[in-house]
Amino acid sequence: MDYIYHYESPLGGITLASDGEALIGLWFDDQKYFGSVLKEPFLEERLPVFDDALRWLDDYFSGQIPPFTPKLHLRTTAFRQRVWQALLAIPYGQTMTYKQIARLIDETGKMSCQAIGNAVGHNAISLIIPCHRVIGSDGSLVGYAGGLDRKKRLLAMEKDRINLEVRK
């Protein structure tokens, strides 16, 4: 059985999903591929994993770097799991290009940036798995399932937080 719970963020409504033990999804309510890993029927219920995710989101949106990651279950293909794990390694306030992620996944350099982009775009646990930190090779802000305006705001928020830390 899958479960959902709603959260109101400064950037709009968010729906969280769980298999009862771990987080399986986190989407802005108007996000592309919304609910892609949910299995019907599902129930709306507050679970301990949602409490952890809500603490993470509250920390994140208050400008703090969350000191933990809620328990995650990556309900996807083995390839996407590798890409999503690479996303988890992108530090707060920093970015990586699709090409850099391709090199991490496949050291031969033959991995398609398009394949990486597809896997990044289908990330089912937005924010916590920070797909908003992936940019084009030329530094452009491309491809965010939650919308480019949100991507800009998320990156600006993280940059502002890092700049505050540097000034201290």
QUIMOLIN-V698171 format. One line per field, one symbol per residue. psi: psi as a letter, one per 20 degrees, with the letter a starting at -180 (. if undefined). burial: + if it has 16 or more other ideal C-beta (glycine too) atoms within 10 Angstrom, else -. A space follows every 10 residues. Layout:
# QUIMOLIN-V698171
psi: ???
burial: ???
This chain:
# QUIMOLIN-V698171
psi: pqqrqqpori jrqppqqqji hrpiqoqqhj qqkpjhjqpq qqqoqprhhh gghhgggggg ijjqopjrpq pqonnarggh ggghhhhhio qpjrrqrhgg hghhhoiiji pphggggggg hjpimqfgom iijprrhjjq nqnohiphgg gggghggggg gghgghh.
burial: -++++-+--- +--++++++- -+++++++-- +---++++-- ------+-++ -+++-++--+ +----+---+ -+++++---+ -+++-++--+ --+-++++-+ +++++----- +-+-+++-++ -+++++++++ +++++----- --++++---+ +--++-++-- +-------
